[in-house]
Amino acid sequence: MSRAFVFPGQGAQTIGMGKALAEAYPAARAVFDEVDDALGEALSALIWSGDNAELTLTQNAQPALMATSIAAMRALEAEGFGITHAQFVAGHSLGEYSALCAAGALSLGDTARLLRIRGRAMQEAVPVGVGAMAAILGLDFDAVAAIAAESAGDEVCQAANDNDPAQVVISGHKGAVERAMALAKERGAKRALPLPVSAPFHCALMQPAAAVMAEALAAVVISKPAVPVVVNVRAEAVEEPDRFRDLLIAQVTGSVRWRESVQWMERAGVTDYWEIGAGKALSGMIKRIASGAETRAIGTPEDVAALKG
């Protein structure tokens, strides 16, 4: 059986995530302590007992979700399920940073600092209210990409996340996104839902954030990962450390090719997917992409204990 460890993106965050892992596993607790030290603040306090609106802020949600994923990974390692129990790792958007950290390509401290910078840069790239994102359900990627292009006019509107065969997220200027939502419904979309996000991620409006990330990534060491990383913007496995910087910069403005990434892993023989960290959103997507895929969400001590049964 070939296995992949996959790491969730923004939207999976909840107050209290990772707390039980930290209480049950000293190695998981150490992850939150190290992230707090790297950021110079008690992010763990916000994650475990803070205000949900504050946790949802992009600059907090991104390092918080990564910390929870790596804490779950350390709990797995404590029980003998290390990174080499996977043939590949992959992550959705910010989850790609979690995947690189889990595979040893990025240090935990650097990953936390990069995600804080990334979150702030993405938030600041577009004034609140100027951009928007929406999920289009019931149409495939090509249909949604065409609708986005048709609706853009002299504004930006792009297919941002190719999540699964019937869920594509669009991103861009608010007016263009609203035009695309209306057109998608005319073209047979089951639903077109505005997303509760504070900025239009993964589109050309994020270019200022890409420039910030280019500078930030130039200052960190990236090592060869212990297992290959299936990257968002290429939808294929990459191992060469020198390539990850450019790919992470491109990811800020480029589409998250999640459907194609899972299809690539399926062709490579992956049948078993462990979702490491908060939530189960990726597991649902994977089941809609790869028929016969086995998924398992691992975010609590009980989830880890079930592996030993």
C-alpha positions in Angstrom: 0.0 0.0 0.0 1.4 3.4 -1.0 0.5 6.3 1.3 0.6 10.1 1.2 0.5 12.5 4.2 -1.6 15.5 3.3 -1.8 18.8 5.2 -4.8 21.1 5.3 -5.1 24.8 4.4 -6.9 27.8 5.6 -10.5 27.3 6.7 -9.8 24.3 8.9 -8.9 26.3 12.0 -10.9 25.9 15.2 -10.3 27.2 18.7 -8.8 24.3 20.8 -7.2 22.5 17.9 -4.0 20.6 18.9 -4.5 21.1 22.6 -5.3 17.5 23.4 -2.2 16.4 21.4 0.0 18.8 23.3 -1.4 17.5 26.6 -0.8 13.8 25.5 2.5 14.1 23.8 5.5 16.2 25.0 6.8 16.3 21.4 3.6 17.9 20.3 3.7 20.4 23.1 7.3 21.3 22.1 6.0 22.2 18.6 3.7 24.9 20.0 6.4 26.2 22.4 8.9 26.5 19.5 6.3 28.3 17.3 5.6 30.7 20.2 9.3 31.4 20.5 9.8 31.9 16.8 7.0 34.4 16.6 7.7 36.1 19.9 4.2 35.7 21.1 1.8 33.1 22.7 0.1 31.9 19.5 -0.7 28.7 21.4 -2.9 30.7 23.8 -4.9 32.1 20.9 -5.2 28.7 19.3 -6.4 27.0 22.5 -8.5 29.6 24.2 -8.6 32.7 22.2 -11.1 34.6 20.0 -12.3 32.8 16.9 -12.3 36.0 14.8 -8.7 36.7 15.8 -7.6 33.1 15.0 -9.3 33.4 11.6 -7.1 36.4 10.6 -4.9 35.1 7.9 -1.7 36.1 9.7 -2.7 33.9 12.7 -4.6 31.1 10.9 -1.6 30.2 8.7 1.0 29.5 11.4 -1.6 28.1 13.7 -2.7 25.5 11.3 0.9 24.6 10.5 1.7 24.2 14.2 -1.3 21.9 14.7 -0.3 19.8 11.7 3.3 19.4 12.9 2.2 18.7 16.4 0.1 15.8 15.0 3.1 14.7 13.0 5.3 14.6 16.1 2.6 12.5 17.9 2.6 10.1 15.0 6.4 9.9 15.2 6.2 9.2 18.9 4.1 6.2 18.1 6.5 4.9 15.4 4.8 6.4 12.3 7.5 8.7 11.0 7.5 10.7 7.8 9.0 7.8 5.8 5.7 5.9 6.4 4.5 8.1 3.5 5.8 7.8 -0.1 4.7 11.5 -0.7 3.6 14.6 1.2 1.3 17.3 -0.1 -0.5 20.3 1.3 -3.3 22.6 0.2 -2.0 26.2 -0.1 -0.4 27.0 3.3 -0.5 23.3 3.9 2.4 23.0 1.4 4.6 24.8 4.0 3.4 22.2 6.6 4.3 19.4 4.2 7.8 20.9 3.6 8.3 21.2 7.4 7.1 17.7 8.1 9.5 16.3 5.5 12.4 18.3 6.9 12.9 20.7 4.1 12.1 23.7 6.3 12.8 24.2 10.0 9.8 24.6 12.2 10.9 28.2 13.3 11.5 29.3 9.7 8.1 27.8 8.7 6.3 29.7 11.4 8.0 33.0 10.5 7.4 32.5 6.8 3.7 31.8 7.3 3.3 34.9 9.5 5.0 37.0 6.8 2.9 35.3 4.1 -0.4 35.8 6.0 0.4 39.5 6.6 1.5 40.1 3.0 -1.6 38.4 1.6 -3.8 40.4 3.8 -2.1 43.7 3.0 -1.9 43.1 -0.8 -5.5 44.1 -1.4 -7.6 46.6 0.7 -10.5 44.9 2.5 -13.6 45.0 0.4 -11.8 45.3 -3.0 -11.4 41.6 -3.6 -13.5 38.5 -3.1 -13.5 34.7 -3.5 -16.3 32.3 -4.2 -16.8 28.6 -4.5 -18.5 27.3 -7.7 -20.1 23.9 -7.2 -21.2 21.6 -10.0 -18.9 22.8 -12.9 -15.5 21.5 -13.8 -12.3 23.5 -13.8 -12.2 24.3 -17.5 -15.8 25.6 -17.4 -15.1 27.8 -14.4 -11.8 29.1 -15.7 -13.6 30.1 -18.9 -16.4 31.8 -16.9 -13.8 33.7 -14.8 -12.0 34.9 -17.9 -15.2 36.0 -19.5 -16.3 37.9 -16.3 -13.0 39.7 -15.7 -13.4 42.6 -18.1 -10.7 45.0 -17.2 -10.5 43.5 -13.7 -9.0 40.3 -12.3 -11.0 37.1 -12.0 -9.3 33.7 -12.0 -9.8 30.1 -11.1 -7.8 30.0 -7.8 -8.4 26.5 -6.3 -9.1 23.4 -8.4 -10.3 21.4 -5.3 -12.2 18.4 -6.8 -14.2 17.5 -9.9 -17.2 19.7 -8.9 -15.7 22.4 -6.6 -13.6 25.2 -8.1 -12.9 28.5 -6.2 -12.6 31.8 -8.1 -10.7 34.9 -6.9 -10.3 38.5 -7.9 -11.9 41.9 -7.8 -15.3 41.8 -6.0 -17.3 43.0 -8.9 -15.7 40.5 -11.3 -16.3 37.6 -8.9 -19.9 38.6 -8.5 -20.3 38.7 -12.3 -18.7 35.2 -12.5 -21.0 33.8 -9.8 -24.1 35.0 -11.8 -22.7 33.6 -15.0 -21.8 30.3 -13.4 -25.4 29.9 -12.3 -26.6 30.6 -15.8 -24.2 28.0 -17.1 -25.5 25.3 -14.8 -23.6 25.6 -11.5 -25.5 24.0 -8.6 -24.3 26.7 -6.3 -22.1 29.8 -6.3 -21.1 30.7 -2.7 -19.1 33.7 -1.6 -16.4 32.7 0.8 -15.8 34.4 4.2 -12.2 35.4 3.4 -10.5 38.8 4.0 -8.5 38.8 0.7 -8.6 37.3 -2.8 -5.9 34.6 -2.6 -4.2 32.8 -5.5 -4.8 35.4 -8.2 -2.8 38.2 -9.8 -3.9 40.7 -7.2 -1.6 38.9 -4.8 1.5 40.0 -6.7 2.7 42.3 -3.9 2.6 39.4 -1.5 4.6 37.3 -4.0 7.3 39.9 -4.0 7.4 39.9 -0.2 7.7 36.1 -0.1 10.5 36.2 -2.7 12.5 38.3 -0.2 11.5 36.2 2.8 12.3 32.8 1.1 15.7 34.1 0.0 16.7 34.3 3.6 15.9 30.7 4.7 17.7 27.4 4.2 15.7 24.8 2.3 17.0 21.2 2.5 16.2 18.1 0.5 12.9 16.6 1.9 12.9 13.1 3.3 10.1 12.2 0.9 9.0 13.9 -2.3 6.6 16.9 -2.1 3.7 17.1 -4.6 3.5 20.8 -5.1 0.4 22.9 -5.8 1.4 24.9 -8.8 2.9 21.9 -10.7 0.7 19.0 -9.5 3.7 16.7 -9.5 6.4 15.6 -7.0 9.5 17.7 -6.4 12.6 16.8 -4.4 15.3 19.3 -5.5 15.7 22.0 -2.7 16.6 24.7 -5.2 13.1 24.5 -6.9 11.0 25.0 -3.8 11.6 28.8 -3.5 10.3 29.6 -6.9 7.4 27.2 -6.6 6.3 28.8 -3.2 6.6 32.3 -4.7 4.5 31.2 -7.8 1.9 29.6 -5.4 0.9 33.0 -4.0 -0.6 34.1 -7.3 -1.0 30.7 -9.0 -3.8 28.2 -8.8 -3.9 25.4 -6.2 -4.0 22.4 -8.4 -5.3 20.0 -5.8 -7.5 17.8 -8.0 -4.5 17.3 -10.4 -2.1 16.7 -7.5 -4.3 13.9 -6.1 -4.7 12.4 -9.6 -0.9 12.5 -9.9 -0.5 10.7 -6.6 -3.2 8.2 -7.7 -1.2 7.4 -10.9 1.9 7.0 -8.7 0.1 4.3 -6.8 -1.1 6.1 -3.7 -4.2 4.5 -2.2 -4.0 5.6 1.4 -4.2 9.3 2.5 -3.6 10.5 6.0 -4.8 14.1 6.6 -2.5 15.5 9.3 -3.8 18.3 11.5 -7.1 20.1 11.8 -10.3 19.1 10.1 -11.3 16.6 7.3 -11.8 18.9 4.3 -9.1 17.3 2.2 -10.3 13.8 3.0 -13.7 14.7 1.4 -12.0 16.2 -1.7 -9.8 13.2 -2.1 -12.7 10.7 -2.0 -14.4 12.8 -4.8 -11.2 12.7 -6.9 -9.7 9.2 -6.4 -12.2 6.4 -6.5 -11.3 3.8 -3.9 -9.0 6.1 -2.0 -8.8 5.3 1.8 -8.6 8.4 3.9 -7.9 8.9 7.6 -7.9 12.2 9.5 -5.3 12.5 12.3 -5.8 15.5 14.6 -6.4 14.1 18.1 -4.7 11.6 20.5 -7.6 9.2 19.7 -6.9 9.4 16.0 -3.2 8.4 16.7 -4.2 5.6 19.1 -6.5 4.1 16.5 -3.5 3.5 14.3 -2.1 1.1 16.9 -5.3 -0.9 17.2 
